[in-house]
Amino acid sequence: MTGRVDELLALARSTRGFMPDEEGAALYEAARRAGAAAAARRDGAPVFVEIGAWCGKSTIYLGAAAEAAGAVLFSVDHHRGSEENQPGWEHHEPDLVDPADGRIDTLPHWRRSVSAASLEGVVVGVVGDSPTIASCWRTPLDFCFIDGGHGEEPAWADYRGWAPLVAEGGLLAIHDVFPDPADGGRPPYELWCDATGSGDWEEDAACGSLRVLRRLRRTAE
């Protein structure tokens, strides 16, 4: 298994995306631990969800953990890019625009990444609006990674939709958490602050801008 994991992590590092290598390795390790803990608690495959997949970099990190833990990863993204990826913004990449309709479409790139990693047996792509999907989701999550839109509205919608679905003892990872506003946008940091101040979560791990929280109890509905 070690050789396979090393192969997948190397592939993830070379895949198009924005996550630094050390944060990707930390994401893999957190998901692997969550999967192992879930498998020890109950029967059945652990369930992972990632919100925001871009071209599949984080998907491979998480897919490697899912494969190692016998889990299933659901990768949720509309694949049209976030606000900061649109024309005229800092992170726009023109070659990701579909010439047929002039809109960003990262889905073909994501599919190729998952296929190249031979992870199609453990990774399920869910294409659509994150809050809409969350509103219909009923299966408790053992691991949830939030890395979708970083604007205030989409970031809070992802958090409010998915964080309550994490099972007790499960892990929630949030990317691009920057305590210093000079380093990056505020919404992911504000999500982290809300979670740590709620009493429902405790800090589990941190690496760069990646923060991992452990669910202490489910929020009363």
SULLINCOR-V697631 format. One line per field, one symbol per residue. ss: DSSP state (~ for helix, > for strand, _ for the rest). psi: psi as a letter, one per 30 degrees, with the letter a starting at -180 (. if undefined). burial: b if it has 9 or more other ideal C-beta (glycine too) atoms within 8 Angstrom, else e. A space follows every 50 residues. Layout:
# SULLINCOR-V697631
ss: ???
psi: ???
burial: ???
This chain:
# SULLINCOR-V697631
ss: _~~~~~~~~~~~~~______~~~~~~~~~~~~~~~~~~~~~_____>>>> >_____~~~~~~~~~~~~~__>>>>>>_____~~~________~~~>>__ __>>__~~~~~~~~~~______>>>>>__~~~~~~~____>>>>>>____ _~~~~~~~~~~~~~~>>>>>>>>>____________~~~~~~~~~~~~__ >>>>>>>__>>>>>>______
psi: eeeeeeeeeeeeefkkafkleeeeeeeeeeeeeeeeeeefelllklkkkk jjfcggefeeeeeeeeeefglkkjjkkfggllefflkflegkjefgkjfe gglkjfeeeeeeeeeefhgfffkjkjjakeeeeeffkfkkkfkkjjhbkg leeeeeeeefeeeffklkflkkkklhjjejffflleeeeeeeeeefffff llkelkjbgkkkkkkelkkk.
burial: eeebbeebbebbeebebebeeebbbbbbbbbbbbbbbbbeeeeeebbbbb bbbbbbbbbbbbbbbbbbbbbbbbbbbebeebbbbbeebeebeeebbeee eeebbbbebbbbbbeebebeebbebbeeebbebbeeeeeebbbbbbbbbb beebbbbbbbbbbbbbbeebbbbbbbbbeeeeeeeebbbbbbebbbeeeb bebebeeebbbbbbbeeeeee
